[in-house]
Amino acid sequence: MICAARVHRNEKGKERGWRDVSFAGEKRNQEGDRRAMLNIALPKGRLGERVYAMFEAAGYECPAIKENSRKLIFENEVKGLRYFWVKPSDVSIYVERGAADMGVAGKDILLEYEPDVYELLDLGLGKCRMAVAGPKDFYDDGSRTLRVATKFTNIASGYYGGIGRDIDVIKLNGSIEIAPILGLSDVIVDIVETGSTLKENNLEVKTEILPISARLIANKAAFKFKTGRIESIAEGLRRQLAF
Ligand code: PRP
């Protein structure tokens, strides 16, 4: 596929060998370019900034990332790296379909959507828990089907299926905590990090289901053809874990 992309360079960028990219202007062969560069999808937001700091400390820096607030794609030509900021829950889609060779995704997303990717490393960032939570005075006596509101329907179904409990799964997309308050559900299955959202809504953890953290993932075909580069990055990041 031929795509028009304009490469913007400033003098500093030329000297340093990096550039930032916007998709208008000069034509480039995107397929060929994609093969030459290692494409890395990072989760946009606070977690992504910490993840990028690990890549940088491991020697895979891309200074343009720090100098542009609205751009989403950045390259370090010298090192053959191209980073993208994408919505955290979309990272595994980019990696599974090969638009990114590797990326960083939460274990929650990997368990929920089961993308066909390699999971290479637990980065130990973004640690939280997947938990069942509900009103403090709610007790599940098993007398009727349990109504469970969640973004993570597969994780919830898997958990309750595993303990033989019938549930009615109610799929929501956010602000899950208000479901039991308004009587939409009995409990929720959701991520708990600091616990403050539960606390401020008079809910409590009933059961912890799984620990969650950010994982380095790779596209299976890319791993086959770019094994050395991907393994070097994974090793560089693994070394950061010790610090
Ligand atoms: C997540 C999760 C909880 C909250 C937990 O929501 O769904 O609502 O974080 O964090 P805490 O334990 O530190 O309070 P997110 O911020 O992703 O927004 P959402 O409601 O749109 O899912």
py3Dmol code that shows the C-alpha trace and the ligand (Angstrom):
import py3Dmol

protein = """\
ATOM      1  CA  MET A   1       0.000   0.000   0.000  1.00  0.00           C
ATOM      2  CA  ILE A   2       1.329   3.423  -0.910  1.00  0.00           C
ATOM      3  CA  CYS A   3       0.593   6.095   1.622  1.00  0.00           C
ATOM      4  CA  ALA A   4       1.313   9.784   1.545  1.00  0.00           C
ATOM      5  CA  ALA A   5       3.341  10.798   4.532  1.00  0.00           C
ATOM      6  CA  ARG A   6       5.180  14.003   5.095  1.00  0.00           C
ATOM      7  CA  VAL A   7       8.431  13.777   6.931  1.00  0.00           C
ATOM      8  CA  HIS A   8       9.072  16.864   8.937  1.00  0.00           C
ATOM      9  CA  ARG A   9      12.667  17.484   9.922  1.00  0.00           C
ATOM     10  CA  ASN A  10      14.155  20.353  11.772  1.00  0.00           C
ATOM     11  CA  GLU A  11      17.863  21.010  11.990  1.00  0.00           C
ATOM     12  CA  LYS A  12      18.173  19.469  15.416  1.00  0.00           C
ATOM     13  CA  GLY A  13      16.325  16.404  14.217  1.00  0.00           C
ATOM     14  CA  LYS A  14      18.667  16.012  11.242  1.00  0.00           C
ATOM     15  CA  GLU A  15      21.690  16.151  13.481  1.00  0.00           C
ATOM     16  CA  ARG A  16      20.272  13.678  15.904  1.00  0.00           C
ATOM     17  CA  GLY A  17      18.978  11.337  13.246  1.00  0.00           C
ATOM     18  CA  TRP A  18      15.381  11.329  14.407  1.00  0.00           C
ATOM     19  CA  ARG A  19      12.264  12.813  12.943  1.00  0.00           C
ATOM     20  CA  ASP A  20       8.584  13.046  13.590  1.00  0.00           C
ATOM     21  CA  VAL A  21       5.990  12.066  11.032  1.00  0.00           C
ATOM     22  CA  SER A  22       2.583  13.360   9.987  1.00  0.00           C
ATOM     23  CA  PHE A  23       0.388  11.723   7.379  1.00  0.00           C
ATOM     24  CA  ALA A  24       0.171  14.408   4.684  1.00  0.00           C
ATOM     25  CA  GLY A  25       2.486  15.300   1.813  1.00  0.00           C
ATOM     26  CA  GLU A  26       5.408  13.360   0.405  1.00  0.00           C
ATOM     27  CA  LYS A  27       4.752   9.813  -0.793  1.00  0.00           C
ATOM     28  CA  ARG A  28       6.420   6.889   0.892  1.00  0.00           C
ATOM     29  CA  ASN A  29       6.139   3.179   0.559  1.00  0.00           C
ATOM     30  CA  GLN A  30       4.653   2.342   3.914  1.00  0.00           C
ATOM     31  CA  GLU A  31       4.959  -1.447   3.557  1.00  0.00           C
ATOM     32  CA  GLY A  32       8.670  -1.299   2.812  1.00  0.00           C
ATOM     33  CA  ASP A  33       9.158   1.219   5.564  1.00  0.00           C
ATOM     34  CA  ARG A  34       7.290  -0.947   8.036  1.00  0.00           C
ATOM     35  CA  ARG A  35       9.593  -3.877   7.344  1.00  0.00           C
ATOM     36  CA  ALA A  36      12.716  -1.779   7.910  1.00  0.00           C
ATOM     37  CA  MET A  37      11.598  -0.177  11.146  1.00  0.00           C
ATOM     38  CA  LEU A  38      10.645  -1.923  14.335  1.00  0.00           C
ATOM     39  CA  ASN A  39       7.144  -0.725  15.166  1.00  0.00           C
ATOM     40  CA  ILE A  40       6.273  -0.455  18.835  1.00  0.00           C
ATOM     41  CA  ALA A  41       2.775   0.331  20.157  1.00  0.00           C
ATOM     42  CA  LEU A  42       2.770   2.066  23.527  1.00  0.00           C
ATOM     43  CA  PRO A  43      -0.302   2.627  25.731  1.00  0.00           C
ATOM     44  CA  LYS A  44      -1.149   6.315  25.723  1.00  0.00           C
ATOM     45  CA  GLY A  45      -1.240   7.959  29.149  1.00  0.00           C
ATOM     46  CA  ARG A  46       0.629   7.837  32.425  1.00  0.00           C
ATOM     47  CA  LEU A  47       1.456   4.138  32.176  1.00  0.00           C
ATOM     48  CA  GLY A  48       2.764   4.652  28.639  1.00  0.00           C
ATOM     49  CA  GLU A  49       5.131   7.364  29.808  1.00  0.00           C
ATOM     50  CA  ARG A  50       6.590   5.002  32.412  1.00  0.00           C
ATOM     51  CA  VAL A  51       6.826   2.252  29.816  1.00  0.00           C
ATOM     52  CA  TYR A  52       8.617   4.564  27.377  1.00  0.00           C
ATOM     53  CA  ALA A  53      11.030   5.560  30.160  1.00  0.00           C
ATOM     54  CA  MET A  54      11.970   1.875  30.434  1.00  0.00           C
ATOM     55  CA  PHE A  55      12.620   1.641  26.685  1.00  0.00           C
ATOM     56  CA  GLU A  56      14.695   4.811  26.880  1.00  0.00           C
ATOM     57  CA  ALA A  57      16.726   3.563  29.844  1.00  0.00           C
ATOM     58  CA  ALA A  58      17.325   0.311  27.963  1.00  0.00           C
ATOM     59  CA  GLY A  59      18.899   2.278  25.090  1.00  0.00           C
ATOM     60  CA  TYR A  60      15.870   2.434  22.766  1.00  0.00           C
ATOM     61  CA  GLU A  61      15.247   6.151  22.994  1.00  0.00           C
ATOM     62  CA  CYS A  62      13.292   8.358  20.615  1.00  0.00           C
ATOM     63  CA  PRO A  63      13.736  11.975  21.771  1.00  0.00           C
ATOM     64  CA  ALA A  64      10.960  13.295  19.516  1.00  0.00           C
ATOM     65  CA  ILE A  65       8.416  11.674  21.832  1.00  0.00           C
ATOM     66  CA  LYS A  66       9.248  14.153  24.551  1.00  0.00           C
ATOM     67  CA  GLU A  67       9.113  17.206  22.316  1.00  0.00           C
ATOM     68  CA  ASN A  68       5.705  16.772  20.693  1.00  0.00           C
ATOM     69  CA  SER A  69       2.517  16.592  22.688  1.00  0.00           C
ATOM     70  CA  ARG A  70      -0.110  15.968  19.986  1.00  0.00           C
ATOM     71  CA  LYS A  71       1.674  13.692  17.557  1.00  0.00           C
ATOM     72  CA  LEU A  72       1.083   9.978  17.808  1.00  0.00           C
ATOM     73  CA  ILE A  73       3.937   8.472  15.746  1.00  0.00           C
ATOM     74  CA  PHE A  74       7.646   9.033  16.356  1.00  0.00           C
ATOM     75  CA  GLU A  75      10.775   7.623  14.792  1.00  0.00           C
ATOM     76  CA  ASN A  76      14.408   7.179  15.632  1.00  0.00           C
ATOM     77  CA  GLU A  77      15.792   6.439  12.181  1.00  0.00           C
ATOM     78  CA  VAL A  78      19.274   5.704  13.421  1.00  0.00           C
ATOM     79  CA  LYS A  79      18.027   2.969  15.712  1.00  0.00           C
ATOM     80  CA  GLY A  80      15.282   1.847  13.318  1.00  0.00           C
ATOM     81  CA  LEU A  81      12.519   2.395  15.867  1.00  0.00           C
ATOM     82  CA  ARG A  82       9.042   3.746  15.389  1.00  0.00           C
ATOM     83  CA  TYR A  83       6.801   4.283  18.408  1.00  0.00           C
ATOM     84  CA  PHE A  84       3.018   4.834  18.315  1.00  0.00           C
ATOM     85  CA  TRP A  85       0.772   6.044  21.114  1.00  0.00           C
ATOM     86  CA  VAL A  86      -2.477   4.102  21.025  1.00  0.00           C
ATOM     87  CA  LYS A  87      -5.375   3.617  23.407  1.00  0.00           C
ATOM     88  CA  PRO A  88      -4.186   1.053  25.992  1.00  0.00           C
ATOM     89  CA  SER A  89      -6.968  -1.400  25.167  1.00  0.00           C
ATOM     90  CA  ASP A  90      -6.059  -1.201  21.445  1.00  0.00           C
ATOM     91  CA  VAL A  91      -2.357  -2.114  21.764  1.00  0.00           C
ATOM     92  CA  SER A  92      -2.970  -5.850  21.411  1.00  0.00           C
ATOM     93  CA  ILE A  93      -5.068  -5.282  18.261  1.00  0.00           C
ATOM     94  CA  TYR A  94      -2.194  -3.446  16.564  1.00  0.00           C
ATOM     95  CA  VAL A  95       0.237  -6.154  17.616  1.00  0.00           C
ATOM     96  CA  GLU A  96      -1.978  -9.120  16.748  1.00  0.00           C
ATOM     97  CA  ARG A  97      -2.641  -7.775  13.254  1.00  0.00           C
ATOM     98  CA  GLY A  98       0.990  -6.854  12.631  1.00  0.00           C
ATOM     99  CA  ALA A  99       0.594  -3.078  12.436  1.00  0.00           C
ATOM    100  CA  ALA A 100       2.977  -3.098  15.399  1.00  0.00           C
ATOM    101  CA  ASP A 101       5.773  -5.646  15.858  1.00  0.00           C
ATOM    102  CA  MET A 102       5.604  -5.321  19.589  1.00  0.00           C
ATOM    103  CA  GLY A 103       3.809  -3.376  22.281  1.00  0.00           C
ATOM    104  CA  VAL A 104       2.848  -3.130  25.901  1.00  0.00           C
ATOM    105  CA  ALA A 105      -0.597  -4.235  27.036  1.00  0.00           C
ATOM    106  CA  GLY A 106      -2.273  -4.888  30.377  1.00  0.00           C
ATOM    107  CA  LYS A 107      -2.723  -8.490  31.436  1.00  0.00           C
ATOM    108  CA  ASP A 108      -6.438  -7.677  31.854  1.00  0.00           C
ATOM    109  CA  ILE A 109      -6.728  -6.996  28.116  1.00  0.00           C
ATOM    110  CA  LEU A 110      -4.726 -10.117  27.223  1.00  0.00           C
ATOM    111  CA  LEU A 111      -6.967 -12.301  29.384  1.00  0.00           C
ATOM    112  CA  GLU A 112     -10.182 -10.696  28.218  1.00  0.00           C
ATOM    113  CA  TYR A 113      -9.568 -10.679  24.456  1.00  0.00           C
ATOM    114  CA  GLU A 114      -6.987 -13.488  24.163  1.00  0.00           C
ATOM    115  CA  PRO A 115      -5.137 -11.937  21.205  1.00  0.00           C
ATOM    116  CA  ASP A 116      -2.900 -14.333  19.273  1.00  0.00           C
ATOM    117  CA  VAL A 117       0.413 -12.742  20.333  1.00  0.00           C
ATOM    118  CA  TYR A 118       3.507 -13.757  22.270  1.00  0.00           C
ATOM    119  CA  GLU A 119       3.716 -12.487  25.829  1.00  0.00           C
ATOM    120  CA  LEU A 120       7.418 -11.876  26.410  1.00  0.00           C
ATOM    121  CA  LEU A 121       7.814 -10.124  29.730  1.00  0.00           C
ATOM    122  CA  ASP A 122       5.997  -8.863  32.807  1.00  0.00           C
ATOM    123  CA  LEU A 123       7.172  -5.242  33.086  1.00  0.00           C
ATOM    124  CA  GLY A 124       5.970  -4.941  36.674  1.00  0.00           C
ATOM    125  CA  LEU A 125       4.263  -1.608  35.904  1.00  0.00           C
ATOM    126  CA  GLY A 126       0.594  -0.700  36.165  1.00  0.00           C
ATOM    127  CA  LYS A 127       0.081  -3.200  38.939  1.00  0.00           C
ATOM    128  CA  CYS A 128      -3.514  -3.637  40.049  1.00  0.00           C
ATOM    129  CA  ARG A 129      -6.043  -6.387  40.734  1.00  0.00           C
ATOM    130  CA  MET A 130      -9.085  -7.764  38.968  1.00  0.00           C
ATOM    131  CA  ALA A 131     -11.684  -8.151  41.677  1.00  0.00           C
ATOM    132  CA  VAL A 132     -15.316  -8.773  42.492  1.00  0.00           C
ATOM    133  CA  ALA A 133     -16.664  -5.801  44.421  1.00  0.00           C
ATOM    134  CA  GLY A 134     -20.050  -4.858  45.793  1.00  0.00           C
ATOM    135  CA  PRO A 135     -21.935  -2.898  48.430  1.00  0.00           C
ATOM    136  CA  LYS A 136     -20.668  -3.477  51.965  1.00  0.00           C
ATOM    137  CA  ASP A 137     -23.979  -4.992  53.036  1.00  0.00           C
ATOM    138  CA  PHE A 138     -24.274  -7.340  50.054  1.00  0.00           C
ATOM    139  CA  TYR A 139     -23.752 -11.042  50.636  1.00  0.00           C
ATOM    140  CA  ASP A 140     -24.131 -13.572  47.823  1.00  0.00           C
ATOM    141  CA  ASP A 141     -26.122 -16.402  49.385  1.00  0.00           C
ATOM    142  CA  GLY A 142     -26.400 -18.228  46.050  1.00  0.00           C
ATOM    143  CA  SER A 143     -30.196 -18.186  46.118  1.00  0.00           C
ATOM    144  CA  ARG A 144     -30.577 -16.539  42.716  1.00  0.00           C
ATOM    145  CA  THR A 145     -28.640 -15.736  39.568  1.00  0.00           C
ATOM    146  CA  LEU A 146     -25.979 -13.167  40.420  1.00  0.00           C
ATOM    147  CA  ARG A 147     -26.055  -9.982  38.333  1.00  0.00           C
ATOM    148  CA  VAL A 148     -22.504  -8.938  37.470  1.00  0.00           C
ATOM    149  CA  ALA A 149     -21.669  -5.634  35.759  1.00  0.00           C
ATOM    150  CA  THR A 150     -18.294  -5.460  34.055  1.00  0.00           C
ATOM    151  CA  LYS A 151     -16.184  -4.368  31.105  1.00  0.00           C
ATOM    152  CA  PHE A 152     -14.478  -7.753  31.333  1.00  0.00           C
ATOM    153  CA  THR A 153     -17.232 -10.205  30.422  1.00  0.00           C
ATOM    154  CA  ASN A 154     -14.915 -13.106  29.541  1.00  0.00           C
ATOM    155  CA  ILE A 155     -12.882 -12.776  32.719  1.00  0.00           C
ATOM    156  CA  ALA A 156     -16.084 -12.550  34.790  1.00  0.00           C
ATOM    157  CA  SER A 157     -17.694 -15.532  33.021  1.00  0.00           C
ATOM    158  CA  GLY A 158     -14.494 -17.553  33.362  1.00  0.00           C
ATOM    159  CA  TYR A 159     -14.183 -16.812  37.044  1.00  0.00           C
ATOM    160  CA  TYR A 160     -17.797 -17.574  37.947  1.00  0.00           C
ATOM    161  CA  GLY A 161     -17.879 -20.580  35.577  1.00  0.00           C
ATOM    162  CA  GLY A 162     -14.853 -21.901  37.448  1.00  0.00           C
ATOM    163  CA  ILE A 163     -16.666 -21.797  40.785  1.00  0.00           C
ATOM    164  CA  GLY A 164     -19.937 -23.076  39.300  1.00  0.00           C
ATOM    165  CA  ARG A 165     -21.946 -19.927  39.997  1.00  0.00           C
ATOM    166  CA  ASP A 166     -24.714 -18.868  37.592  1.00  0.00           C
ATOM    167  CA  ILE A 167     -24.452 -15.235  36.607  1.00  0.00           C
ATOM    168  CA  ASP A 168     -26.164 -12.690  34.430  1.00  0.00           C
ATOM    169  CA  VAL A 169     -23.343 -10.669  32.860  1.00  0.00           C
ATOM    170  CA  ILE A 170     -24.122  -7.027  32.181  1.00  0.00           C
ATOM    171  CA  LYS A 171     -21.566  -5.487  29.824  1.00  0.00           C
ATOM    172  CA  LEU A 172     -20.726  -1.853  30.573  1.00  0.00           C
ATOM    173  CA  ASN A 173     -17.993   0.357  29.149  1.00  0.00           C
ATOM    174  CA  GLY A 174     -17.006   2.473  32.135  1.00  0.00           C
ATOM    175  CA  SER A 175     -18.017   3.892  35.519  1.00  0.00           C
ATOM    176  CA  ILE A 176     -18.825   0.321  36.516  1.00  0.00           C
ATOM    177  CA  GLU A 177     -19.017   1.245  40.188  1.00  0.00           C
ATOM    178  CA  ILE A 178     -22.394   2.916  39.866  1.00  0.00           C
ATOM    179  CA  ALA A 179     -24.130  -0.272  38.630  1.00  0.00           C
ATOM    180  CA  PRO A 180     -24.711  -1.835  42.073  1.00  0.00           C
ATOM    181  CA  ILE A 181     -25.490   1.560  43.592  1.00  0.00           C
ATOM    182  CA  LEU A 182     -28.347   2.056  41.135  1.00  0.00           C
ATOM    183  CA  GLY A 183     -29.549  -1.551  41.360  1.00  0.00           C
ATOM    184  CA  LEU A 184     -28.406  -2.491  37.856  1.00  0.00           C
ATOM    185  CA  SER A 185     -26.249  -5.297  39.264  1.00  0.00           C
ATOM    186  CA  ASP A 186     -25.461  -7.048  42.531  1.00  0.00           C
ATOM    187  CA  VAL A 187     -21.689  -6.861  42.128  1.00  0.00           C
ATOM    188  CA  ILE A 188     -19.048  -5.695  39.662  1.00  0.00           C
ATOM    189  CA  VAL A 189     -15.934  -7.309  38.265  1.00  0.00           C
ATOM    190  CA  ASP A 190     -13.416  -4.562  37.695  1.00  0.00           C
ATOM    191  CA  ILE A 191      -9.888  -3.327  38.115  1.00  0.00           C
ATOM    192  CA  VAL A 192      -8.913  -2.065  41.542  1.00  0.00           C
ATOM    193  CA  GLU A 193      -5.718  -0.081  41.807  1.00  0.00           C
ATOM    194  CA  THR A 194      -5.684   2.246  44.823  1.00  0.00           C
ATOM    195  CA  GLY A 195      -9.189   1.212  45.931  1.00  0.00           C
ATOM    196  CA  SER A 196     -10.279   4.832  46.213  1.00  0.00           C
ATOM    197  CA  THR A 197     -13.037   4.587  43.574  1.00  0.00           C
ATOM    198  CA  LEU A 198     -14.620   1.715  45.490  1.00  0.00           C
ATOM    199  CA  LYS A 199     -14.233   3.503  48.804  1.00  0.00           C
ATOM    200  CA  GLU A 200     -15.748   6.730  47.574  1.00  0.00           C
ATOM    201  CA  ASN A 201     -18.739   4.814  46.268  1.00  0.00           C
ATOM    202  CA  ASN A 202     -19.253   2.746  49.432  1.00  0.00           C
ATOM    203  CA  LEU A 203     -18.215  -0.482  47.784  1.00  0.00           C
ATOM    204  CA  GLU A 204     -15.676  -3.059  48.913  1.00  0.00           C
ATOM    205  CA  VAL A 205     -13.655  -5.868  47.401  1.00  0.00           C
ATOM    206  CA  LYS A 206     -15.407  -9.190  47.921  1.00  0.00           C
ATOM    207  CA  THR A 207     -12.916 -11.454  46.142  1.00  0.00           C
ATOM    208  CA  GLU A 208      -9.640 -10.862  44.349  1.00  0.00           C
ATOM    209  CA  ILE A 209      -9.607 -12.727  41.054  1.00  0.00           C
ATOM    210  CA  LEU A 210      -6.223 -11.973  39.490  1.00  0.00           C
ATOM    211  CA  PRO A 211      -3.168  -9.744  39.811  1.00  0.00           C
ATOM    212  CA  ILE A 212      -2.708  -7.510  36.745  1.00  0.00           C
ATOM    213  CA  SER A 213       0.350  -5.743  35.313  1.00  0.00           C
ATOM    214  CA  ALA A 214       1.718  -4.462  32.003  1.00  0.00           C
ATOM    215  CA  ARG A 215       3.192  -7.084  29.651  1.00  0.00           C
ATOM    216  CA  LEU A 216       5.560  -6.806  26.701  1.00  0.00           C
ATOM    217  CA  ILE A 217       3.933  -8.551  23.735  1.00  0.00           C
ATOM    218  CA  ALA A 218       5.066  -9.342  20.194  1.00  0.00           C
ATOM    219  CA  ASN A 219       3.419 -10.175  16.897  1.00  0.00           C
ATOM    220  CA  LYS A 220       4.065 -13.847  16.086  1.00  0.00           C
ATOM    221  CA  ALA A 221       5.244 -13.339  12.496  1.00  0.00           C
ATOM    222  CA  ALA A 222       7.382 -10.348  13.459  1.00  0.00           C
ATOM    223  CA  PHE A 223       8.983 -12.400  16.207  1.00  0.00           C
ATOM    224  CA  LYS A 224       9.953 -14.989  13.611  1.00  0.00           C
ATOM    225  CA  PHE A 225      11.487 -12.484  11.180  1.00  0.00           C
ATOM    226  CA  LYS A 226      12.867  -9.910  13.629  1.00  0.00           C
ATOM    227  CA  THR A 227      13.794 -12.308  16.424  1.00  0.00           C
ATOM    228  CA  GLY A 228      17.165 -10.742  17.250  1.00  0.00           C
ATOM    229  CA  ARG A 229      15.899  -7.177  17.529  1.00  0.00           C
ATOM    230  CA  ILE A 230      12.807  -8.108  19.509  1.00  0.00           C
ATOM    231  CA  GLU A 231      14.773 -10.316  21.882  1.00  0.00           C
ATOM    232  CA  SER A 232      17.385  -7.586  22.393  1.00  0.00           C
ATOM    233  CA  ILE A 233      14.677  -5.138  23.408  1.00  0.00           C
ATOM    234  CA  ALA A 234      13.054  -7.680  25.726  1.00  0.00           C
ATOM    235  CA  GLU A 235      16.453  -8.366  27.297  1.00  0.00           C
ATOM    236  CA  GLY A 236      17.171  -4.631  27.670  1.00  0.00           C
ATOM    237  CA  LEU A 237      13.828  -4.148  29.408  1.00  0.00           C
ATOM    238  CA  ARG A 238      14.373  -7.220  31.571  1.00  0.00           C
ATOM    239  CA  ARG A 239      17.597  -5.664  32.818  1.00  0.00           C
ATOM    240  CA  GLN A 240      15.652  -2.532  33.815  1.00  0.00           C
ATOM    241  CA  LEU A 241      13.485  -4.664  36.100  1.00  0.00           C
ATOM    242  CA  ALA A 242      16.442  -5.227  38.366  1.00  0.00           C
ATOM    243  CA  PHE A 243      16.808  -1.485  39.094  1.00  0.00           C
TER     244      PHE A 243
END
"""
ligand_1 = """\
22
PRP
C -10.533 2.002 36.409
C -11.432 0.970 37.013
C -11.909 1.655 38.265
C -10.730 2.506 38.651
C -10.007 1.857 39.789
O -11.324 2.918 35.755
O -12.480 0.632 36.126
O -13.032 2.463 37.998
O -9.869 2.596 37.510
O -8.910 2.634 40.231
P -8.686 2.928 41.786
O -8.769 1.627 42.515
O -7.289 3.511 41.826
O -9.718 3.905 42.235
P -10.774 3.903 34.650
O -10.025 5.004 35.301
O -10.020 3.119 33.644
O -12.090 4.501 34.035
P -13.467 3.824 33.577
O -14.427 4.050 34.690
O -13.832 4.557 32.350
O -13.231 2.368 33.332
"""
view = py3Dmol.view(width=600, height=400)
view.addModel(protein, "pdb")
view.setStyle({"model": 0}, {"cartoon": {"style": "trace"}})
view.addModel(ligand_1, "xyz")
view.setStyle({"model": 1}, {"stick": {}})
view.zoomTo()
view.show()
